[in-house]
Amino acid sequence: MNVAASAVRAEGFEAPGPSIFDLPPVFSIGAVGVTKPMLQLFLAALLVFGFFYAAARQRSMVPGKLQYAGESAYGFVRNNLGRDIIGSHDFLRFMPYLAALFFFVLINNLFATIPFIQFPTFSRAGMAYALAGLSWVVYNAVGIRKHGLFGYLKLQTVPSGVSKVMWPLLIPLEFFSNLVVRPVTLALRLFANMFAGHILLVLFSTGGLYLLQNEGIIGAIAGPLAWVMAIAVGFLEVLVQVLQAYVFALLNAMYISGALADEH
């Protein structure tokens, strides 16, 4: 029976599933296997640091092309995510974190469409949740530092202007919404978009090849159409990759702003 099932799978198209994300280790350090996504995290950190270091190393009043590119990239995050969201009084001290976060997520997302890499780092849920966990630590630490532990908990769980009669109902909801659910939804949004996009690209690419090789005249027509769809999805994915990096950094800025606020 197992032989028959294998024969059926060999004759039909086997759609890609979560198993395509289970990459074997590239090499091992002791008992720890170093996988491709782990190397991509390291490479993205090097690229972000290297770009801004090179752009800032020889600063001048009349910037060259590299300095201009670095200033423009930093200015985009500074103006749109820092000053506009956190406010002009507090945003500067969070700019190193927000700028590094945005470009780190952006590069890891774009790895999905770069030839010879073609794998979205944050399609691995553990990596997305680890980054969201770091964000959780940052914005809660900011709030506790400004308001104190109990003052911060009160601001995050007790809505202003609400009757005390409603507190038993609202306080647990606010606690879970602001302090528990946020990192989960933050990571899930990034992970799900990268996961789904990669699945679609593999599906149209491999499905088109299968149709060309196995379905005769119909496959000769449908196969190229599937590849056209793969190209279209690829361009859409670039947009999604940039957008998800922006949304991730934007939500971090909003959470920091909320932690600094005096009223909830």
Backbone bond lengths (Angstrom), bond angles and torsions (degrees), N, CA, C in turn:
res aa  C-N    CA-C-N  psi(-1)  N-CA   C-N-CA  omega(-1)  CA-C   N-CA-C  phi
1 M - - - 1.461 - - 1.519 111.17 -
2 N 1.328 117.22 -38.12 1.456 121.31 177.46 1.518 111.21 -64.98
3 V 1.352 116.64 -36.55 1.457 120.90 178.86 1.521 110.36 -65.51
4 A 1.363 116.46 -42.53 1.459 120.63 179.30 1.520 111.06 -63.77
5 A 1.336 116.39 -42.40 1.464 119.56 178.98 1.511 111.61 -63.05
6 S 1.350 116.40 -38.24 1.465 120.04 177.88 1.510 110.97 -65.34
7 A 1.338 116.23 -38.10 1.464 119.83 -179.91 1.521 111.02 -65.52
8 V 1.342 116.18 -39.73 1.468 119.70 178.62 1.520 110.30 -63.65
9 R 1.336 116.61 -42.95 1.460 119.67 179.81 1.517 110.81 -64.87
10 A 1.315 117.13 -35.92 1.461 120.39 -179.63 1.512 111.54 -67.89
11 E 1.361 116.66 -33.65 1.457 119.95 -178.50 1.527 112.37 -81.80
12 G 1.315 118.87 -24.99 1.458 122.15 -177.25 1.516 111.25 -105.19
13 F 1.331 114.03 171.61 1.462 119.54 179.10 1.516 109.81 -84.96
14 E 1.298 116.23 127.28 1.461 121.63 178.20 1.517 108.21 -100.39
15 A 1.325 116.45 108.37 1.460 121.50 -176.29 1.529 110.63 -64.57
16 P 1.327 116.89 144.86 1.475 119.57 178.48 1.514 111.10 -66.11
17 G 1.311 116.32 144.79 1.457 122.02 179.48 1.510 110.86 -135.93
18 P 1.320 117.77 -166.55 1.469 121.05 -178.18 1.521 114.11 -57.95
19 S 1.338 117.64 -20.22 1.465 119.98 -178.51 1.521 112.79 -64.26
20 I 1.344 118.15 -22.66 1.472 119.26 -179.52 1.519 111.64 -69.15
21 F 1.326 117.50 -13.20 1.463 120.74 179.30 1.534 111.69 -92.39
22 D 1.325 116.74 -6.63 1.469 120.68 -179.91 1.522 108.98 -88.25
23 L 1.322 116.01 83.59 1.463 121.16 -177.25 1.521 110.10 -86.36
24 P 1.321 117.23 141.13 1.465 119.72 177.52 1.525 110.88 -72.11
25 P 1.325 118.28 157.07 1.469 120.13 178.38 1.527 111.67 -60.60
26 V 1.312 115.89 141.33 1.470 120.93 174.50 1.522 109.15 -73.42
27 F 1.321 115.77 -42.37 1.466 122.12 173.44 1.524 107.18 -157.12
28 S 1.301 116.34 172.60 1.464 120.98 -177.44 1.516 110.33 -124.34
29 I 1.326 114.30 144.91 1.463 121.06 172.01 1.522 106.16 -117.17
30 G 1.309 115.61 100.69 1.453 119.41 -172.75 1.514 109.89 66.00
31 A 1.333 116.18 -124.07 1.463 120.85 179.69 1.527 112.25 -92.36
32 V 1.332 117.37 0.20 1.467 121.71 -176.36 1.525 109.41 -98.14
33 G 1.320 116.69 121.41 1.455 121.34 176.39 1.518 110.63 -87.38
34 V 1.315 117.36 126.24 1.463 122.84 -179.92 1.525 107.93 -93.43
35 T 1.337 116.37 114.99 1.455 121.29 -175.85 1.526 111.34 -96.75
36 K 1.322 115.16 170.13 1.465 120.97 179.12 1.528 112.46 -58.74
37 P 1.345 120.27 -46.54 1.478 118.82 177.70 1.524 113.62 -60.01
38 M 1.327 118.07 -33.84 1.456 120.18 177.20 1.526 110.58 -65.17
39 L 1.324 117.08 -40.93 1.460 120.46 176.95 1.524 111.42 -66.15
40 Q 1.333 116.38 -34.49 1.463 119.87 178.36 1.523 111.26 -65.62
41 L 1.320 118.08 -38.01 1.460 120.72 175.91 1.522 110.53 -59.62
42 F 1.307 116.03 -44.96 1.464 121.19 179.93 1.527 110.51 -65.11
43 L 1.329 116.69 -43.18 1.460 120.94 -179.67 1.527 110.72 -64.76
44 A 1.331 118.09 -42.03 1.464 121.13 179.45 1.526 110.98 -62.69
45 A 1.334 117.03 -41.81 1.466 120.02 177.91 1.524 110.85 -62.02
46 L 1.346 117.14 -41.81 1.461 120.55 177.97 1.523 111.65 -63.71
47 L 1.337 117.02 -40.56 1.461 120.56 -178.94 1.531 111.55 -66.48
48 V 1.324 117.05 -42.27 1.462 119.88 179.04 1.522 110.20 -64.42
49 F 1.324 116.19 -48.51 1.463 119.61 -179.86 1.528 110.81 -63.37
50 G 1.331 116.74 -45.03 1.461 120.23 -177.39 1.517 112.55 -63.31
51 F 1.335 116.75 -40.66 1.462 119.88 -179.16 1.518 111.41 -64.52
52 F 1.320 117.74 -50.03 1.460 119.49 -176.94 1.528 111.96 -72.49
53 Y 1.310 116.98 -30.74 1.465 118.75 175.85 1.522 110.54 -66.29
54 A 1.330 116.31 -45.11 1.461 119.82 178.93 1.525 111.55 -65.75
55 A 1.341 117.14 -37.38 1.467 120.57 -179.23 1.523 112.05 -69.05
56 A 1.344 117.05 -29.77 1.467 120.47 -175.97 1.527 113.17 -99.43
57 R 1.313 117.48 -6.49 1.473 119.27 -172.44 1.525 112.22 -66.54
58 Q 1.325 117.97 -42.11 1.460 121.53 -178.82 1.532 109.09 -119.55
59 R 1.329 114.16 75.96 1.461 119.24 -178.56 1.525 110.77 -76.67
60 S 1.315 115.97 144.32 1.461 121.23 178.26 1.521 108.83 -148.52
61 M 1.337 115.52 162.24 1.462 120.33 179.47 1.523 111.41 -64.63
62 V 1.323 115.46 -35.10 1.461 120.59 175.63 1.523 106.94 -105.27
63 P 1.335 117.91 99.29 1.467 119.75 -171.78 1.521 112.45 -70.42
64 G 1.334 114.67 144.81 1.454 120.23 170.59 1.517 109.75 -79.18
65 K 1.327 115.80 -175.36 1.463 119.98 -175.63 1.522 111.66 -63.91
66 L 1.334 116.78 -42.44 1.464 119.35 -177.52 1.520 110.51 -69.24
67 Q 1.328 117.22 -43.30 1.460 119.91 178.37 1.522 110.91 -63.71
68 Y 1.316 116.74 -39.72 1.469 120.52 178.51 1.530 111.03 -63.19
69 A 1.339 115.76 -41.83 1.466 119.49 178.59 1.525 110.59 -63.45
70 G 1.324 117.18 -43.06 1.458 120.62 178.98 1.518 112.32 -64.68
71 E 1.339 116.61 -43.00 1.462 120.07 179.38 1.530 111.64 -66.36
72 S 1.326 116.21 -37.86 1.463 119.64 179.02 1.526 111.03 -66.90
73 A 1.347 116.49 -42.14 1.460 120.35 179.01 1.524 111.00 -64.00
74 Y 1.325 115.73 -45.89 1.467 119.62 178.64 1.525 110.68 -65.06
75 G 1.343 116.65 -40.91 1.458 120.75 -178.78 1.516 112.37 -63.28
76 F 1.327 117.05 -34.29 1.461 120.12 177.72 1.523 110.53 -61.30
77 V 1.312 117.04 -47.96 1.468 120.55 179.67 1.527 110.01 -68.71
78 R 1.322 116.09 -41.65 1.475 120.99 -178.03 1.522 111.65 -59.21
79 N 1.314 116.41 -47.43 1.461 120.07 -173.83 1.525 112.92 -80.82
80 N 1.334 117.49 -39.02 1.461 120.95 -172.96 1.523 113.96 -90.42
81 L 1.331 116.77 -30.51 1.463 119.71 -176.63 1.520 112.62 -110.20
82 G 1.317 117.00 -29.85 1.452 120.13 -177.78 1.505 112.86 -88.94
83 R 1.316 116.71 -71.46 1.466 121.39 -173.57 1.527 112.35 -65.18
84 D 1.322 117.30 -43.34 1.468 119.63 -176.10 1.516 113.07 -70.49
85 I 1.323 118.08 -30.66 1.464 120.79 -175.71 1.528 111.57 -96.08
86 I 1.327 117.20 -50.21 1.467 120.74 -175.31 1.526 111.43 -82.71
87 G 1.329 116.65 -31.99 1.459 120.27 -179.45 1.514 111.67 108.89
88 S 1.312 115.56 152.00 1.470 120.97 -173.59 1.519 113.35 -67.40
89 H 1.318 117.96 -20.11 1.464 120.17 -176.73 1.526 112.33 -78.05
90 D 1.327 117.99 -35.44 1.470 120.87 -170.71 1.517 115.01 -115.92
91 F 1.330 118.85 -10.77 1.462 118.95 -164.30 1.524 114.54 -69.83
92 L 1.333 118.42 -28.77 1.467 120.08 -171.12 1.528 112.24 -61.94
93 R 1.314 117.75 -37.22 1.466 119.13 -176.95 1.523 112.84 -71.60
94 F 1.331 117.19 -14.08 1.459 120.23 178.30 1.527 112.81 -101.87
95 M 1.325 116.82 -1.70 1.455 119.30 -176.11 1.533 113.82 -64.58
96 P 1.330 120.70 -41.68 1.472 118.61 176.95 1.525 112.73 -56.02
97 Y 1.330 116.32 -41.63 1.462 120.19 179.97 1.517 111.08 -68.01
98 L 1.332 118.18 -47.81 1.460 121.10 -176.52 1.522 111.74 -66.27
99 A 1.338 117.29 -41.62 1.467 120.04 179.70 1.523 110.77 -65.53
100 A 1.332 116.79 -45.81 1.457 120.11 178.71 1.524 110.89 -62.84
101 L 1.329 116.95 -40.79 1.464 121.26 -178.71 1.521 110.89 -63.81
102 F 1.335 117.16 -48.24 1.462 120.47 -177.63 1.523 111.48 -60.37
103 F 1.318 117.33 -49.60 1.464 119.41 -175.54 1.531 111.90 -74.67
104 F 1.321 117.26 -28.67 1.461 120.00 175.45 1.528 110.83 -65.83
105 V 1.326 116.59 -46.95 1.469 120.40 178.04 1.526 110.22 -65.99
106 L 1.327 116.94 -41.29 1.465 120.88 -178.96 1.523 111.58 -59.34
107 I 1.318 117.50 -48.28 1.469 120.48 -178.00 1.522 110.43 -65.59
108 N 1.325 117.10 -42.19 1.463 119.28 178.70 1.525 111.48 -63.50
109 N 1.327 117.52 -35.07 1.460 119.92 176.22 1.527 111.22 -68.89
110 L 1.334 116.81 -42.63 1.463 120.60 -177.70 1.523 112.69 -68.90
111 F 1.320 117.26 -18.53 1.470 119.62 175.38 1.526 110.86 -55.84
112 A 1.333 117.58 -24.76 1.466 120.93 -178.40 1.517 112.38 -65.14
113 T 1.331 117.94 -24.17 1.457 121.00 -177.28 1.520 113.03 -114.05
114 I 1.314 118.18 2.86 1.465 121.42 178.15 1.522 108.78 -85.07
115 P 1.335 118.03 125.69 1.478 120.71 -179.43 1.530 111.71 -54.93
116 F 1.328 114.22 145.10 1.464 125.09 179.10 1.532 113.10 72.90
117 I 1.318 117.98 -7.55 1.475 121.01 171.03 1.522 108.14 -109.51
118 Q 1.315 116.33 -67.56 1.466 124.16 169.17 1.531 113.23 46.54
119 F 1.315 113.76 49.01 1.467 118.90 176.37 1.516 108.21 -150.68
120 P 1.350 118.38 121.70 1.466 120.45 178.98 1.523 110.70 -77.04
121 T 1.304 116.89 118.51 1.457 121.11 -175.07 1.521 112.18 -56.05
122 F 1.322 116.40 -42.46 1.464 119.84 -174.42 1.517 113.10 -86.22
123 S 1.334 116.75 12.86 1.462 119.03 166.73 1.524 110.53 -76.42
124 R 1.318 117.26 -8.25 1.464 122.21 169.27 1.525 107.75 -90.37
125 A 1.319 116.67 115.37 1.464 121.32 -171.06 1.519 112.23 -58.68
126 G 1.331 117.34 -38.33 1.450 120.25 -177.18 1.518 112.68 -59.71
127 M 1.329 116.91 -35.51 1.462 120.26 -178.66 1.521 111.03 -74.24
128 A 1.329 116.43 -37.91 1.466 119.70 176.70 1.524 110.75 -65.33
129 Y 1.329 117.32 -41.85 1.459 120.25 -179.09 1.530 111.55 -70.97
130 A 1.317 117.62 -31.80 1.465 119.73 176.29 1.524 110.64 -64.83
131 L 1.336 117.34 -42.12 1.457 120.67 178.70 1.526 110.99 -67.51
132 A 1.332 116.92 -39.34 1.462 120.24 176.61 1.529 110.77 -66.42
133 G 1.317 117.47 -33.27 1.460 120.93 175.90 1.519 111.67 -64.14
134 L 1.335 116.41 -39.51 1.465 120.21 175.68 1.526 110.29 -62.10
135 S 1.324 116.48 -42.83 1.464 120.47 177.97 1.528 110.91 -60.87
136 W 1.325 116.81 -41.65 1.461 122.20 178.48 1.523 110.91 -59.14
137 V 1.323 116.44 -43.73 1.469 120.45 178.90 1.521 110.53 -63.79
138 V 1.334 117.00 -42.58 1.469 121.23 -176.24 1.518 111.10 -63.26
139 Y 1.337 117.90 -54.98 1.468 117.30 -173.01 1.518 112.58 -72.41
140 N 1.341 118.35 -29.43 1.466 118.85 175.26 1.523 111.33 -71.76
141 A 1.336 116.88 -37.64 1.469 120.03 177.22 1.521 110.92 -63.78
142 V 1.346 116.25 -38.41 1.463 120.57 177.12 1.522 110.53 -61.56
143 G 1.324 116.84 -46.47 1.456 120.49 -179.10 1.516 112.92 -66.02
144 I 1.329 117.30 -42.05 1.471 120.85 -179.97 1.521 110.69 -66.56
145 R 1.334 116.24 -37.78 1.468 119.38 179.75 1.527 111.06 -64.22
146 K 1.328 117.47 -37.32 1.462 119.33 -177.87 1.523 112.61 -81.63
147 H 1.317 117.33 -42.46 1.461 120.13 -171.29 1.524 113.99 -105.92
148 G 1.344 118.15 -9.12 1.450 119.73 -170.61 1.519 110.03 82.03
149 L 1.315 116.84 159.23 1.458 120.64 -174.05 1.526 111.92 -60.01
150 F 1.330 117.34 -52.51 1.455 119.86 -174.78 1.530 111.46 -73.10
151 G 1.328 116.14 -35.54 1.457 118.95 176.04 1.515 111.90 -64.14
152 Y 1.324 116.35 -39.25 1.466 120.29 178.92 1.525 111.02 -68.30
153 L 1.329 116.65 -43.03 1.463 119.47 178.21 1.523 111.13 -61.50
154 K 1.317 116.41 -37.97 1.462 119.67 178.25 1.523 110.91 -64.81
155 L 1.328 116.74 -44.54 1.460 120.66 -179.35 1.526 111.72 -63.52
156 Q 1.336 117.03 -34.05 1.461 120.74 -176.52 1.527 113.31 -85.04
157 T 1.322 116.95 -17.25 1.468 118.42 -173.64 1.529 114.47 -118.58
158 V 1.334 117.23 -16.62 1.468 120.08 -177.73 1.525 108.62 -113.64
159 P 1.335 118.52 102.52 1.462 120.59 179.50 1.531 110.94 -65.14
160 S 1.327 115.43 138.50 1.466 119.12 178.92 1.526 110.32 -74.61
161 G 1.331 115.55 148.57 1.454 120.51 176.52 1.510 115.08 76.23
162 V 1.333 117.73 13.39 1.462 121.70 -179.46 1.527 108.72 -108.84
163 S 1.314 115.86 137.80 1.461 120.72 -179.95 1.529 110.92 -60.09
164 K 1.329 115.90 144.24 1.465 120.72 -179.97 1.527 112.19 -63.27
165 V 1.307 115.96 -21.36 1.465 119.45 177.66 1.525 110.84 -61.73
166 M 1.331 116.77 -30.01 1.457 122.04 -177.89 1.515 113.18 -86.61
167 W 1.315 117.77 -9.06 1.466 120.02 -175.26 1.530 113.81 -58.67
168 P 1.335 119.95 -43.85 1.474 118.11 -179.36 1.531 113.45 -58.55
169 L 1.321 116.40 -28.36 1.453 120.11 178.76 1.532 111.57 -84.85
170 L 1.331 116.97 -42.49 1.458 120.78 -171.68 1.524 113.74 -82.00
171 I 1.333 117.63 -34.64 1.468 119.05 -175.92 1.533 112.40 -60.68
172 P 1.350 119.42 -47.17 1.479 117.22 176.39 1.525 112.83 -61.94
173 L 1.338 117.33 -38.72 1.465 120.27 179.45 1.525 110.92 -64.49
174 E 1.323 116.56 -44.50 1.458 120.47 179.44 1.530 111.06 -65.79
175 F 1.313 117.08 -37.63 1.468 120.70 179.26 1.527 110.38 -61.85
176 F 1.326 116.37 -49.40 1.459 119.04 -179.31 1.522 111.52 -68.55
177 S 1.322 117.25 -37.20 1.453 120.44 -178.70 1.520 111.98 -67.26
178 N 1.330 117.82 -45.41 1.459 121.80 -172.48 1.521 113.95 -90.88
179 L 1.320 117.52 -27.76 1.460 119.71 -172.34 1.522 114.50 -115.08
180 V 1.312 118.01 -16.05 1.464 120.10 -177.36 1.524 111.88 -116.33
181 V 1.320 116.83 -49.04 1.458 121.10 -172.03 1.524 112.62 -77.20
182 R 1.307 118.19 -30.43 1.466 121.43 -174.34 1.532 113.99 -52.60
183 P 1.335 119.56 -53.30 1.465 117.53 -179.32 1.526 113.10 -64.48
184 V 1.336 116.82 -29.21 1.464 120.24 178.74 1.521 110.65 -66.18
185 T 1.332 116.45 -50.12 1.464 120.13 -179.56 1.524 111.22 -68.54
186 L 1.316 117.53 -33.94 1.466 121.47 178.22 1.521 110.55 -60.90
187 A 1.326 116.48 -46.75 1.462 120.77 179.95 1.523 111.26 -72.65
188 L 1.329 116.89 -40.73 1.457 120.63 -176.01 1.524 111.70 -62.41
189 R 1.329 116.47 -39.12 1.471 120.41 -179.72 1.533 109.97 -61.87
190 L 1.321 116.78 -46.53 1.459 120.67 -179.30 1.521 111.18 -67.67
191 F 1.319 116.33 -47.91 1.461 120.68 -178.29 1.523 111.90 -61.33
192 A 1.335 117.26 -47.55 1.464 120.67 -174.92 1.523 111.83 -63.95
193 N 1.324 117.75 -39.82 1.463 120.26 179.19 1.521 111.75 -66.34
194 M 1.319 117.21 -42.85 1.465 119.91 179.86 1.536 111.11 -69.66
195 F 1.310 116.70 -38.47 1.461 121.92 179.21 1.526 110.78 -64.67
196 A 1.335 117.12 -50.83 1.461 121.31 -176.42 1.524 111.57 -65.14
197 G 1.324 116.95 -41.14 1.460 119.92 -179.82 1.510 112.61 -62.64
198 H 1.327 116.70 -41.53 1.466 120.45 -179.80 1.529 110.70 -67.54
199 I 1.327 116.52 -40.25 1.466 120.48 177.20 1.525 110.52 -59.07
200 L 1.329 117.48 -44.68 1.467 121.17 -178.80 1.524 111.32 -63.77
201 L 1.321 117.37 -42.54 1.461 120.48 -179.77 1.529 110.96 -62.94
202 V 1.322 116.51 -44.60 1.468 120.21 179.14 1.526 110.48 -66.06
203 L 1.335 117.11 -39.10 1.458 121.21 -179.46 1.525 111.38 -61.64
204 F 1.320 118.34 -51.03 1.461 120.69 -178.50 1.530 111.60 -67.89
205 S 1.320 117.70 -36.26 1.460 120.43 -178.99 1.519 111.84 -68.52
206 T 1.326 116.44 -52.12 1.463 119.82 -178.74 1.523 111.47 -72.59
207 G 1.344 116.20 -34.31 1.466 119.25 177.58 1.512 112.08 -64.88
208 G 1.322 117.31 -39.58 1.460 120.36 176.47 1.513 112.30 -62.43
209 L 1.330 116.55 -41.92 1.465 120.18 178.18 1.521 111.24 -64.13
210 Y 1.329 116.35 -41.78 1.464 119.82 179.27 1.527 111.06 -62.79
211 L 1.317 117.15 -43.24 1.466 120.72 -179.64 1.523 111.25 -62.07
212 L 1.314 116.93 -41.79 1.470 120.35 179.62 1.514 111.92 -64.52
213 Q 1.309 116.98 -36.63 1.461 121.02 -174.12 1.521 113.76 -85.80
214 N 1.358 117.33 -21.98 1.463 118.11 -168.62 1.519 116.06 -128.72
215 E 1.321 118.94 -8.84 1.462 119.04 -170.65 1.531 114.07 -116.29
216 G 1.308 117.92 19.63 1.463 121.22 172.31 1.515 113.91 60.07
217 I 1.348 115.25 -134.72 1.466 120.60 -176.47 1.526 110.87 -65.54
218 I 1.332 115.90 -42.70 1.467 118.70 178.43 1.521 110.64 -59.82
219 G 1.314 116.16 -42.91 1.459 120.31 178.93 1.518 112.53 -65.64
220 A 1.350 116.65 -33.86 1.461 119.90 179.08 1.525 111.63 -64.64
221 I 1.338 116.06 -25.47 1.467 120.34 177.66 1.528 111.06 -91.39
222 A 1.338 115.31 -46.93 1.464 119.81 -174.81 1.525 112.46 -74.23
223 G 1.334 117.71 -31.13 1.465 120.68 -179.12 1.522 112.80 -59.87
224 P 1.360 118.27 -54.47 1.466 118.71 177.05 1.524 113.15 -60.31
225 L 1.341 116.80 -34.55 1.465 119.10 177.27 1.529 111.12 -63.03
226 A 1.331 115.23 -38.26 1.471 119.04 177.11 1.527 110.74 -63.65
227 W 1.332 117.26 -37.36 1.466 120.10 178.02 1.522 111.59 -70.24
228 V 1.336 116.73 -34.72 1.469 119.42 173.92 1.525 110.09 -61.60
229 M 1.335 115.58 -41.25 1.461 119.77 176.83 1.525 111.01 -64.00
230 A 1.331 116.30 -37.47 1.465 119.89 178.28 1.525 110.50 -62.28
231 I 1.333 116.78 -41.38 1.465 120.63 178.25 1.525 110.52 -64.85
232 A 1.353 116.17 -43.73 1.466 120.24 179.15 1.529 111.12 -62.45
233 V 1.332 115.98 -44.05 1.462 120.28 178.11 1.522 110.18 -63.87
234 G 1.341 117.12 -35.45 1.455 120.81 178.29 1.522 112.02 -61.20
235 F 1.334 116.85 -44.80 1.465 119.77 177.26 1.524 111.14 -65.62
236 L 1.330 116.57 -39.91 1.459 119.97 177.39 1.521 110.76 -62.85
237 E 1.322 116.00 -38.29 1.457 120.09 -179.82 1.524 112.38 -64.63
238 V 1.326 117.36 -35.82 1.468 119.54 176.53 1.526 109.67 -59.82
239 L 1.334 116.03 -43.74 1.466 120.18 177.24 1.524 110.90 -61.75
240 V 1.330 116.94 -44.05 1.464 121.06 -179.77 1.527 110.73 -64.84
241 Q 1.318 117.20 -39.46 1.464 121.45 179.83 1.526 111.55 -61.38
242 V 1.318 116.34 -44.42 1.464 120.27 178.20 1.520 110.06 -67.51
243 L 1.328 116.31 -44.62 1.461 120.89 -177.93 1.520 111.70 -62.60
244 Q 1.332 117.63 -41.58 1.457 120.18 -178.90 1.524 111.97 -68.45
245 A 1.322 117.92 -33.87 1.466 120.23 174.46 1.527 110.12 -64.27
246 Y 1.336 115.75 -42.36 1.466 120.39 179.07 1.527 110.62 -65.02
247 V 1.336 117.30 -45.08 1.467 120.98 -178.77 1.528 110.65 -63.84
248 F 1.319 117.02 -39.89 1.461 120.29 -179.49 1.530 110.44 -62.61
249 A 1.334 116.40 -46.66 1.468 119.75 179.00 1.527 111.02 -69.13
250 L 1.338 117.00 -37.39 1.464 120.92 178.87 1.524 111.20 -61.07
251 L 1.327 117.43 -45.43 1.456 120.56 179.91 1.526 111.20 -65.32
252 N 1.328 116.98 -36.09 1.465 119.31 174.99 1.517 111.12 -61.36
253 A 1.345 116.69 -43.35 1.456 120.17 178.11 1.531 110.89 -63.41
254 M 1.327 117.00 -39.62 1.466 120.56 178.93 1.525 111.09 -66.13
255 Y 1.317 117.21 -39.53 1.464 120.00 179.51 1.533 111.00 -67.67
256 I 1.322 116.59 -39.40 1.468 119.93 176.21 1.522 110.29 -64.05
257 S 1.339 116.36 -43.02 1.457 120.57 177.99 1.527 110.99 -60.69
258 G 1.325 117.55 -41.84 1.447 121.68 178.22 1.526 112.24 -65.36
259 A 1.339 115.97 -36.41 1.457 119.80 179.52 1.521 111.87 -69.11
260 L 1.339 116.89 -29.20 1.456 121.10 179.91 1.522 113.09 -84.13
261 A 1.333 116.61 -20.24 1.454 120.93 -174.92 1.519 111.15 -65.61
262 D 1.326 115.29 150.35 1.464 120.49 -179.42 1.520 112.75 -87.07
263 E 1.321 117.39 -14.77 1.457 120.65 177.03 1.515 109.16 -133.51
264 H 1.312 115.31 149.24 1.463 121.28 179.07 1.516 108.36 -102.65
